[in-house]
Amino acid sequence: MNASDSTTMLTELLQPLPFARCAATAMLAILFLQSGLDKVFDFRGNLQWLTGHFAKTPLRGMVVPMLLTITVTEMAAGAVSAGGLVHLVVHNISSVALWGAELATLNVVMLFLGQRIAKDYAGAASLVPYFLLCVGTVLLMAR
């Protein structure tokens, strides 16, 4: 790739739609990789907090499988979004970023369900901006 090709690529990436696609995908990659890695590196702390959070719910006996599921889906959503960002920048292909955004959306829906079951309505409400980011990113990736 020569300097002219690099300048053309950068100019194209800075147009509103490609820029929004890249920025939204980067946000999802950062959000879900960081959250998933936090669960991996502090699994015990997260498990302890969630055990108390779900203690008075029908899900109290399912905390470990729920935490494992959320951890895996967060890591997958973050990793696929990161790969999607590379595909957007290098190849101008949005399919991988779309998959990452869809995984992220499903993850937020699972978290929202858990918060509602735990009757943590403020916690559930705090997920709405993330849900909007995820769904907005899905829509940005649609052709």
N, C-alpha and C positions, 0 to 999 in steps of 0.2 A: 504494500500500500504506500503510495507516495503522498506528499504533503497536500496535493490538490484533492486526493480522495479523502484524506482525513478532514480537511476543511469542509468538504461537501457533506460528509457523514455528520460532523458536528453541527453544521447548519441545519440539516434535516432533523437531528435529535432535539434541537432547541425550538422547533416549531411547537405550537401549543399542544396538539394532540400527542405527538411522540414524547414530549417532555412530561406531560401529565401521566402518561402510561408508565414511563420510567420512574417518576417520582413516587407514584402510588405503589408500584411493585417493590421499589426499594424500601418504602415504609413497611410493607407487609413482611419482607425478608428480615428486616431489623427487628420488628415487633415480635414475630413468632420465633425466630432463632434465639433471641435474648430470653424470651419467656420459657421456651423449651429447655434451653441450657440452664436457666435458673432452677428448673425442676430436676434436671439431671444432677447438678452439683449440690443441690440442697434438697434431695428427695426426702430425707428424714424430716426436715423442718416443714416442708410442704405437706407431707403425710400427717404430721402431728396437727397442723392447723386445720386441714380438711377433715380429719377425724372428728375434731371438736365442732367444726362447721356443720357436719351432716349427722351429728350424734342423735338428734331428735327427729330424724327423717326416715322414711322407708329405705333410703340409700345407705344407711349407716354401715351395713355389712359389705358394701361394694366400693369402699373408698380406694383400696389398693388398685383394683382393676380400672376404676374411673381415672385415677391419677396416671396410671400407665398409658391408658388410651389417650388422655389429653396430652401427655408428654410426647408420645409418638406422633400424634396428629399435628401438634405445634411444630415439632422439629421437621416433619415432612412439609408442612405448609411453608415454613421459613426456607428450607433448602430448595424446594421447588420454585419458590418465588425468587430466590437468589439466582438459580439457573435461568429462570424466565427473564430476569433482568439482563443477563448476559445475552440471551437470544434476542431480546429486543434491541440491545445496543449494537450487537455484531451483525445480526442477520435480519433485523426488522421483522421478526416472527413473534407473534403474540400468543401462540397456543400454549407454551409452557407457563408463561405468566398467568394465563387464564386458569390453568390447572391449579397453580399455587393460590390464586385468589379464591377459587372454588373450595379448596381444602381449608383455607383460612376462614371462609364463611361458615362452613360446616363446623369448624372448631368453635367459633364464637356462638353459634346456635347451641352447641352442646354445653358450653359454659353458662349461657343464659338459662337453659333448662335447669341446670344444677342450682343456680342462684335462686330461681323461682321456687324450686322444690324446697330449698333450705329457708325459704321466706326471707331471703336477704334482698329485699326489693331495691335498696340503694345500690347494692352490688350489681344487680341485674340491670338497673338503669345506667350504670357506668359503662356497660358493654355496648350500649346503643351506638356511640360514635365509632367504635371499632367495627360494628356490624355495617354501618353506613359506609365506612372506608372500604370494607371488603366487597360489599355489593356494588359500590361505585366502581371499584377496580374491575370486577367481573364485567360490568357494562362497558367500561373503557376498552376492555380487551375484545369484546364482541365485534365481529366484522359485519 
